Amino acid sequence: MFNNHMVNYSNYTQVQLLVNYPVTSTTSTAPAKFILFGEHAVVYGYPSIACPLLQLKSTAKITPHCSPQNNHSRIIAPDINLVSSLDKSNRKHKLVKVINTILNSLNITTTFKDSIHVVSDIPLSSGLGSSASISTAVIKALNNHLNLNLTTEQINKFVYETEVIQHGSPSGVDNTVIAYEKPILYQKDYPTEALSPPVPLLFIVANSGTPSSTFNSINKFTKNYKNNKRVYDTAMQNITEIVREGKNAFNSGDYKLLGQLMNQNHEILDALGVTTQLTNILVKTSLESGALGAKISGAGYGGNIVAITEKEHYQEVSSALAKISSHTIITQIS
């Protein structure tokens, strides 16, 4: 998994470590994301389209100790009131477990003795990829701090390992769009396609304020799927067609068609019970204020909606959503 230019600190002697180990802090960031089409279906191997949300980010800062032999490696995450060592006795905490998984995957568990400070302005349990973003920021920081020369795809694969810990059976779309920081068409076991609109596309992401655990949402959806397989299979096939059309609309910058497809995708998810009264109100408010399309985005059962709007209407849509949304973000994809 490592290339020929990577530095494997586990092979260093103590004297070599003292000479070669970094003495300055390293900071890296990773964005949030939103799903434009295909959430839930993507878990079952169907395609989806996702975009990075650059206005929100996670930041990881690695601060070295005076010596790599110092046995005080720790994780500091003030957003969740966590200050913990990374030794075995503290691995029950999910974030500690995630960090240790990263260190183990990078083969630096025994040599890494620094502090990792993590902060994020991405709302937790909102469908915006907070867990994948944090893991990506940490791995990028380690990559830069230790001169590991990881490729983006290697970082992506390491983040996926942490997503398994967080969510059980993730689709892989979150870690991929966040690692690459580009709009993508993603389908498990198929090559990921980068998407690029010829004109800037304006989206508004609005948070319902209702937490939405990806793990719980996937489990709930899976249970309903097993009980209504024929209905859900038909829905998945319809969503797949929407994603295929959405790819062409995205790459051609067709605002109106994107809006129509978003509305269709939302109607399907609403029929499957993924929406809530508040997310439906946010969608309705978007459309009544001038948006061309709007839909729930992410795991559903709360979380966020995303709306697409032309430039002349985005202020009206944003203002209307801000009155009932806990957090509204305008983002431009180009």
C-alpha beads as a LAMMPS data file, in Angstrom:
LAMMPS data file: protein, C-alpha beads

334 atoms
333 bonds

1 atom types
1 bond types

-500.0 500.0 xlo xhi
-500.0 500.0 ylo yhi
-500.0 500.0 zlo zhi

Masses

1 110.0

Atoms # bond

1 1 1 0.000 0.000 0.000
2 1 1 2.959 2.311 0.609
3 1 1 4.979 3.625 -2.315
4 1 1 8.755 3.724 -2.546
5 1 1 8.993 7.352 -1.423
6 1 1 7.096 6.963 1.847
7 1 1 8.805 7.236 5.205
8 1 1 8.029 4.268 7.480
9 1 1 8.967 5.504 10.958
10 1 1 8.492 2.057 12.491
11 1 1 11.810 1.007 10.918
12 1 1 13.806 3.874 12.427
13 1 1 16.210 3.468 15.351
14 1 1 15.764 5.773 18.363
15 1 1 18.684 7.960 17.244
16 1 1 17.295 8.194 13.709
17 1 1 13.877 9.155 15.060
18 1 1 15.337 11.982 17.113
19 1 1 17.048 13.351 14.011
20 1 1 14.277 12.790 11.448
21 1 1 11.053 13.213 13.452
22 1 1 9.148 16.466 12.699
23 1 1 9.562 19.326 15.170
24 1 1 6.950 21.734 13.787
25 1 1 3.157 21.606 13.851
26 1 1 1.172 20.598 10.782
27 1 1 -2.396 21.630 9.957
28 1 1 -4.699 20.191 7.286
29 1 1 -8.369 20.637 6.435
30 1 1 -11.136 18.701 4.683
31 1 1 -14.567 19.917 3.519
32 1 1 -18.102 18.774 4.169
33 1 1 -20.251 17.306 1.377
34 1 1 -23.831 17.082 0.203
35 1 1 -25.590 14.413 -1.835
36 1 1 -27.277 15.787 -4.926
37 1 1 -28.840 12.529 -6.128
38 1 1 -28.956 8.901 -5.053
39 1 1 -28.677 8.818 -1.259
40 1 1 -29.619 5.464 0.296
41 1 1 -29.652 3.824 -3.150
42 1 1 -25.873 4.242 -3.221
43 1 1 -25.564 1.948 -0.186
44 1 1 -26.983 -0.889 -2.317
45 1 1 -24.580 -0.402 -5.201
46 1 1 -26.548 2.119 -7.245
47 1 1 -24.938 5.367 -8.488
48 1 1 -25.120 8.743 -6.785
49 1 1 -23.889 12.285 -7.347
50 1 1 -22.190 14.167 -4.529
51 1 1 -20.522 17.564 -4.203
52 1 1 -17.998 19.003 -1.741
53 1 1 -19.325 21.731 0.539
54 1 1 -16.283 23.947 0.904
55 1 1 -17.919 26.483 3.224
56 1 1 -17.768 23.957 6.068
57 1 1 -14.613 22.117 7.080
58 1 1 -12.783 20.004 9.619
59 1 1 -9.290 20.948 10.744
60 1 1 -6.637 18.652 12.186
61 1 1 -3.465 20.024 13.757
62 1 1 -0.594 17.787 14.820
63 1 1 1.661 19.203 17.498
64 1 1 4.923 17.341 18.143
65 1 1 6.415 16.690 21.558
66 1 1 10.070 17.303 22.278
67 1 1 10.799 13.648 21.558
68 1 1 8.927 10.907 19.678
69 1 1 9.653 8.640 22.643
70 1 1 7.366 10.787 24.815
71 1 1 4.458 8.503 25.774
72 1 1 1.767 11.178 25.700
73 1 1 0.149 10.852 22.285
74 1 1 -3.393 12.139 22.572
75 1 1 -6.459 13.361 20.757
76 1 1 -7.983 16.735 21.635
77 1 1 -11.469 17.425 20.263
78 1 1 -13.055 20.392 22.069
79 1 1 -16.244 20.192 19.970
80 1 1 -17.157 16.961 21.779
81 1 1 -15.324 17.728 25.036
82 1 1 -12.742 15.019 24.417
83 1 1 -9.165 14.993 25.653
84 1 1 -7.835 11.451 25.638
85 1 1 -4.636 9.507 25.331
86 1 1 -4.410 7.107 22.411
87 1 1 -3.348 4.086 24.430
88 1 1 -5.340 0.863 24.569
89 1 1 -7.203 1.745 27.760
90 1 1 -9.060 4.591 26.025
91 1 1 -10.046 2.919 22.766
92 1 1 -13.721 2.534 23.624
93 1 1 -14.423 6.118 22.546
94 1 1 -15.355 6.039 18.845
95 1 1 -13.103 8.932 17.790
96 1 1 -10.162 7.433 19.707
97 1 1 -10.856 4.134 17.956
98 1 1 -10.945 5.905 14.596
99 1 1 -7.625 7.679 15.210
100 1 1 -5.997 4.437 16.313
101 1 1 -7.320 2.711 13.199
102 1 1 -5.683 5.427 11.113
103 1 1 -2.362 5.095 12.951
104 1 1 -2.484 1.317 12.594
105 1 1 -3.305 1.516 8.873
106 1 1 -0.362 3.866 8.366
107 1 1 1.883 1.513 10.362
108 1 1 2.888 4.246 12.826
109 1 1 1.048 3.132 15.972
110 1 1 4.211 2.498 18.000
111 1 1 6.164 5.544 16.832
112 1 1 3.557 8.311 16.785
113 1 1 3.691 10.195 20.099
114 1 1 2.260 13.599 19.227
115 1 1 -1.016 15.401 19.896
116 1 1 -3.815 15.582 17.343
117 1 1 -6.133 18.567 17.801
118 1 1 -9.404 18.295 15.860
119 1 1 -12.087 20.946 15.352
120 1 1 -14.976 21.034 12.902
121 1 1 -17.741 23.456 12.007
122 1 1 -19.720 20.695 10.280
123 1 1 -22.887 19.883 12.245
124 1 1 -22.815 16.346 13.609
125 1 1 -25.470 13.857 12.471
126 1 1 -26.668 16.129 9.688
127 1 1 -25.813 14.179 6.541
128 1 1 -22.938 16.484 5.593
129 1 1 -20.127 13.988 6.083
130 1 1 -18.677 15.180 9.387
131 1 1 -17.066 11.835 10.252
132 1 1 -15.415 11.383 6.847
133 1 1 -14.276 14.994 6.888
134 1 1 -12.595 14.661 10.287
135 1 1 -10.839 11.439 9.280
136 1 1 -9.680 12.981 6.005
137 1 1 -8.276 16.033 7.775
138 1 1 -6.397 13.824 10.261
139 1 1 -4.924 11.565 7.566
140 1 1 -3.913 14.551 5.424
141 1 1 -2.231 16.120 8.461
142 1 1 -0.355 12.897 9.229
143 1 1 0.579 12.579 5.577
144 1 1 2.087 16.066 5.520
145 1 1 3.557 15.863 9.026
146 1 1 5.428 12.619 8.420
147 1 1 6.100 13.033 4.677
148 1 1 4.259 9.804 3.885
149 1 1 3.548 10.844 0.270
150 1 1 0.126 9.241 0.233
151 1 1 -1.882 9.643 -2.951
152 1 1 -5.433 10.992 -2.801
153 1 1 -6.749 7.509 -3.532
154 1 1 -4.729 6.030 -0.657
155 1 1 -6.122 8.698 1.663
156 1 1 -9.598 7.868 0.356
157 1 1 -9.164 4.160 1.155
158 1 1 -7.874 4.869 4.660
159 1 1 -10.842 7.144 5.354
160 1 1 -13.211 4.412 4.170
161 1 1 -11.783 2.123 6.866
162 1 1 -12.745 4.696 9.493
163 1 1 -16.219 5.061 7.966
164 1 1 -16.788 1.339 8.520
165 1 1 -16.141 1.920 12.231
166 1 1 -18.502 4.887 12.299
167 1 1 -21.373 3.604 10.171
168 1 1 -21.081 -0.150 9.764
169 1 1 -21.718 -0.510 6.023
170 1 1 -20.963 2.831 4.355
171 1 1 -21.370 3.286 0.617
172 1 1 -17.996 4.962 0.179
173 1 1 -19.400 8.116 -1.388
174 1 1 -18.675 10.414 1.575
175 1 1 -14.997 9.587 1.876
176 1 1 -14.529 9.757 -1.907
177 1 1 -16.095 13.169 -2.541
178 1 1 -14.387 14.635 0.532
179 1 1 -10.964 13.179 -0.263
180 1 1 -11.038 14.421 -3.856
181 1 1 -12.912 17.688 -3.111
182 1 1 -14.674 17.545 -6.491
183 1 1 -18.230 16.825 -7.658
184 1 1 -18.419 13.133 -8.514
185 1 1 -20.590 10.385 -9.907
186 1 1 -19.953 7.547 -7.484
187 1 1 -20.932 3.888 -7.678
188 1 1 -19.346 1.201 -5.564
189 1 1 -16.953 -1.094 -7.461
190 1 1 -16.991 1.214 -10.501
191 1 1 -14.498 3.946 -11.458
192 1 1 -15.470 7.281 -9.923
193 1 1 -16.238 10.016 -12.468
194 1 1 -15.353 13.648 -11.825
195 1 1 -18.121 16.048 -12.870
196 1 1 -17.651 19.624 -14.046
197 1 1 -20.441 22.035 -14.995
198 1 1 -19.683 24.567 -17.766
199 1 1 -21.324 27.305 -15.703
200 1 1 -21.380 27.858 -11.918
201 1 1 -24.286 26.106 -10.202
202 1 1 -25.849 27.738 -7.146
203 1 1 -27.106 25.532 -4.330
204 1 1 -28.512 26.343 -0.907
205 1 1 -28.101 23.817 1.893
206 1 1 -30.492 24.218 4.821
207 1 1 -30.311 22.301 8.090
208 1 1 -33.576 21.177 9.657
209 1 1 -31.998 21.179 13.112
210 1 1 -33.061 17.568 13.637
211 1 1 -30.053 15.244 14.112
212 1 1 -29.858 12.352 11.668
213 1 1 -27.523 9.501 12.546
214 1 1 -26.247 7.863 9.357
215 1 1 -25.841 4.539 11.147
216 1 1 -29.409 4.564 12.496
217 1 1 -30.868 5.913 9.259
218 1 1 -29.246 3.204 7.145
219 1 1 -30.449 0.523 9.559
220 1 1 -33.992 1.894 9.500
221 1 1 -33.994 2.114 5.711
222 1 1 -32.597 -1.422 5.411
223 1 1 -35.302 -2.821 7.689
224 1 1 -38.027 -1.175 5.613
225 1 1 -36.326 -2.340 2.415
226 1 1 -36.436 -5.974 3.542
227 1 1 -40.136 -5.677 4.352
228 1 1 -41.041 -4.022 1.027
229 1 1 -38.382 -5.256 -1.374
230 1 1 -40.398 -4.953 -4.589
231 1 1 -41.399 -1.356 -3.868
232 1 1 -37.887 -0.382 -2.842
233 1 1 -36.253 -2.093 -5.835
234 1 1 -38.500 -0.131 -8.177
235 1 1 -37.638 3.058 -6.310
236 1 1 -33.907 2.317 -6.618
237 1 1 -34.238 1.790 -10.361
238 1 1 -36.099 5.081 -10.733
239 1 1 -33.452 6.875 -8.679
240 1 1 -30.760 5.346 -10.900
241 1 1 -32.415 6.877 -13.970
242 1 1 -32.551 10.225 -12.173
243 1 1 -28.837 9.991 -11.383
244 1 1 -27.996 9.166 -15.008
245 1 1 -30.009 12.129 -16.276
246 1 1 -28.614 14.242 -13.459
247 1 1 -25.054 13.563 -14.584
248 1 1 -25.799 14.912 -18.067
249 1 1 -27.717 17.888 -16.693
250 1 1 -24.871 18.679 -14.283
251 1 1 -22.181 18.480 -16.956
252 1 1 -24.229 20.670 -19.304
253 1 1 -25.151 23.213 -16.610
254 1 1 -28.887 22.662 -17.123
255 1 1 -30.373 24.360 -14.042
256 1 1 -33.982 23.613 -14.925
257 1 1 -33.493 19.912 -15.575
258 1 1 -31.416 19.537 -12.415
259 1 1 -34.237 21.148 -10.464
260 1 1 -36.848 18.842 -11.979
261 1 1 -34.732 15.780 -11.213
262 1 1 -34.135 16.926 -7.633
263 1 1 -37.888 17.244 -7.150
264 1 1 -38.410 13.741 -8.547
265 1 1 -35.723 12.273 -6.291
266 1 1 -37.288 13.956 -3.266
267 1 1 -40.743 12.618 -4.110
268 1 1 -39.366 9.073 -4.192
269 1 1 -37.557 9.490 -0.867
270 1 1 -40.672 11.043 0.638
271 1 1 -42.742 8.048 -0.507
272 1 1 -40.178 5.746 1.137
273 1 1 -40.572 7.581 4.443
274 1 1 -37.088 9.111 4.552
275 1 1 -38.311 12.692 4.964
276 1 1 -39.780 14.474 7.973
277 1 1 -42.425 17.158 8.286
278 1 1 -39.762 19.831 8.768
279 1 1 -37.585 18.750 5.836
280 1 1 -40.687 18.753 3.644
281 1 1 -41.513 22.262 4.852
282 1 1 -37.983 23.363 3.935
283 1 1 -38.364 21.841 0.468
284 1 1 -41.766 23.463 -0.040
285 1 1 -40.469 26.832 1.171
286 1 1 -37.557 26.611 -1.276
287 1 1 -39.834 25.983 -4.230
288 1 1 -42.342 28.661 -3.250
289 1 1 -39.492 31.175 -2.945
290 1 1 -38.180 30.582 -6.445
291 1 1 -35.929 27.521 -6.292
292 1 1 -35.998 25.338 -9.397
293 1 1 -35.734 22.183 -7.328
294 1 1 -35.177 20.976 -3.778
295 1 1 -34.768 17.680 -1.978
296 1 1 -33.637 16.064 1.208
297 1 1 -29.896 15.429 1.163
298 1 1 -28.027 12.685 2.976
299 1 1 -29.323 10.018 5.314
300 1 1 -32.686 11.697 5.834
301 1 1 -35.018 11.299 8.816
302 1 1 -33.916 14.855 9.635
303 1 1 -30.674 16.487 8.573
304 1 1 -30.461 18.786 5.556
305 1 1 -32.169 19.709 2.330
306 1 1 -30.494 21.145 -0.754
307 1 1 -32.093 23.527 -3.242
308 1 1 -30.905 24.730 -6.646
309 1 1 -31.648 28.280 -7.676
310 1 1 -30.764 30.703 -10.414
311 1 1 -28.684 33.729 -9.467
312 1 1 -31.595 36.162 -9.567
313 1 1 -33.561 34.160 -6.983
314 1 1 -30.961 32.870 -4.519
315 1 1 -31.377 35.746 -2.048
316 1 1 -35.141 35.224 -1.840
317 1 1 -34.762 31.483 -1.369
318 1 1 -31.970 31.862 1.163
319 1 1 -33.879 34.471 3.186
320 1 1 -37.022 32.337 3.270
321 1 1 -35.080 29.265 4.410
322 1 1 -33.129 31.203 7.021
323 1 1 -36.393 31.957 8.835
324 1 1 -37.098 28.277 9.504
325 1 1 -33.705 26.584 9.152
326 1 1 -31.146 26.270 11.932
327 1 1 -28.301 26.883 9.467
328 1 1 -28.326 27.924 5.807
329 1 1 -25.357 27.876 3.425
330 1 1 -25.095 29.186 -0.126
331 1 1 -22.542 27.298 -2.191
332 1 1 -21.413 27.590 -5.791
333 1 1 -20.177 24.543 -7.684
334 1 1 -18.008 25.297 -10.696

Bonds

1 1 1 2
2 1 2 3
3 1 3 4
4 1 4 5
5 1 5 6
6 1 6 7
7 1 7 8
8 1 8 9
9 1 9 10
10 1 10 11
11 1 11 12
12 1 12 13
13 1 13 14
14 1 14 15
15 1 15 16
16 1 16 17
17 1 17 18
18 1 18 19
19 1 19 20
20 1 20 21
21 1 21 22
22 1 22 23
23 1 23 24
24 1 24 25
25 1 25 26
26 1 26 27
27 1 27 28
28 1 28 29
29 1 29 30
30 1 30 31
31 1 31 32
32 1 32 33
33 1 33 34
34 1 34 35
35 1 35 36
36 1 36 37
37 1 37 38
38 1 38 39
39 1 39 40
40 1 40 41
41 1 41 42
42 1 42 43
43 1 43 44
44 1 44 45
45 1 45 46
46 1 46 47
47 1 47 48
48 1 48 49
49 1 49 50
50 1 50 51
51 1 51 52
52 1 52 53
53 1 53 54
54 1 54 55
55 1 55 56
56 1 56 57
57 1 57 58
58 1 58 59
59 1 59 60
60 1 60 61
61 1 61 62
62 1 62 63
63 1 63 64
64 1 64 65
65 1 65 66
66 1 66 67
67 1 67 68
68 1 68 69
69 1 69 70
70 1 70 71
71 1 71 72
72 1 72 73
73 1 73 74
74 1 74 75
75 1 75 76
76 1 76 77
77 1 77 78
78 1 78 79
79 1 79 80
80 1 80 81
81 1 81 82
82 1 82 83
83 1 83 84
84 1 84 85
85 1 85 86
86 1 86 87
87 1 87 88
88 1 88 89
89 1 89 90
90 1 90 91
91 1 91 92
92 1 92 93
93 1 93 94
94 1 94 95
95 1 95 96
96 1 96 97
97 1 97 98
98 1 98 99
99 1 99 100
100 1 100 101
101 1 101 102
102 1 102 103
103 1 103 104
104 1 104 105
105 1 105 106
106 1 106 107
107 1 107 108
108 1 108 109
109 1 109 110
110 1 110 111
111 1 111 112
112 1 112 113
113 1 113 114
114 1 114 115
115 1 115 116
116 1 116 117
117 1 117 118
118 1 118 119
119 1 119 120
120 1 120 121
121 1 121 122
122 1 122 123
123 1 123 124
124 1 124 125
125 1 125 126
126 1 126 127
127 1 127 128
128 1 128 129
129 1 129 130
130 1 130 131
131 1 131 132
132 1 132 133
133 1 133 134
134 1 134 135
135 1 135 136
136 1 136 137
137 1 137 138
138 1 138 139
139 1 139 140
140 1 140 141
141 1 141 142
142 1 142 143
143 1 143 144
144 1 144 145
145 1 145 146
146 1 146 147
147 1 147 148
148 1 148 149
149 1 149 150
150 1 150 151
151 1 151 152
152 1 152 153
153 1 153 154
154 1 154 155
155 1 155 156
156 1 156 157
157 1 157 158
158 1 158 159
159 1 159 160
160 1 160 161
161 1 161 162
162 1 162 163
163 1 163 164
164 1 164 165
165 1 165 166
166 1 166 167
167 1 167 168
168 1 168 169
169 1 169 170
170 1 170 171
171 1 171 172
172 1 172 173
173 1 173 174
174 1 174 175
175 1 175 176
176 1 176 177
177 1 177 178
178 1 178 179
179 1 179 180
180 1 180 181
181 1 181 182
182 1 182 183
183 1 183 184
184 1 184 185
185 1 185 186
186 1 186 187
187 1 187 188
188 1 188 189
189 1 189 190
190 1 190 191
191 1 191 192
192 1 192 193
193 1 193 194
194 1 194 195
195 1 195 196
196 1 196 197
197 1 197 198
198 1 198 199
199 1 199 200
200 1 200 201
201 1 201 202
202 1 202 203
203 1 203 204
204 1 204 205
205 1 205 206
206 1 206 207
207 1 207 208
208 1 208 209
209 1 209 210
210 1 210 211
211 1 211 212
212 1 212 213
213 1 213 214
214 1 214 215
215 1 215 216
216 1 216 217
217 1 217 218
218 1 218 219
219 1 219 220
220 1 220 221
221 1 221 222
222 1 222 223
223 1 223 224
224 1 224 225
225 1 225 226
226 1 226 227
227 1 227 228
228 1 228 229
229 1 229 230
230 1 230 231
231 1 231 232
232 1 232 233
233 1 233 234
234 1 234 235
235 1 235 236
236 1 236 237
237 1 237 238
238 1 238 239
239 1 239 240
240 1 240 241
241 1 241 242
242 1 242 243
243 1 243 244
244 1 244 245
245 1 245 246
246 1 246 247
247 1 247 248
248 1 248 249
249 1 249 250
250 1 250 251
251 1 251 252
252 1 252 253
253 1 253 254
254 1 254 255
255 1 255 256
256 1 256 257
257 1 257 258
258 1 258 259
259 1 259 260
260 1 260 261
261 1 261 262
262 1 262 263
263 1 263 264
264 1 264 265
265 1 265 266
266 1 266 267
267 1 267 268
268 1 268 269
269 1 269 270
270 1 270 271
271 1 271 272
272 1 272 273
273 1 273 274
274 1 274 275
275 1 275 276
276 1 276 277
277 1 277 278
278 1 278 279
279 1 279 280
280 1 280 281
281 1 281 282
282 1 282 283
283 1 283 284
284 1 284 285
285 1 285 286
286 1 286 287
287 1 287 288
288 1 288 289
289 1 289 290
290 1 290 291
291 1 291 292
292 1 292 293
293 1 293 294
294 1 294 295
295 1 295 296
296 1 296 297
297 1 297 298
298 1 298 299
299 1 299 300
300 1 300 301
301 1 301 302
302 1 302 303
303 1 303 304
304 1 304 305
305 1 305 306
306 1 306 307
307 1 307 308
308 1 308 309
309 1 309 310
310 1 310 311
311 1 311 312
312 1 312 313
313 1 313 314
314 1 314 315
315 1 315 316
316 1 316 317
317 1 317 318
318 1 318 319
319 1 319 320
320 1 320 321
321 1 321 322
322 1 322 323
323 1 323 324
324 1 324 325
325 1 325 326
326 1 326 327
327 1 327 328
328 1 328 329
329 1 329 330
330 1 330 331
331 1 331 332
332 1 332 333
333 1 333 334
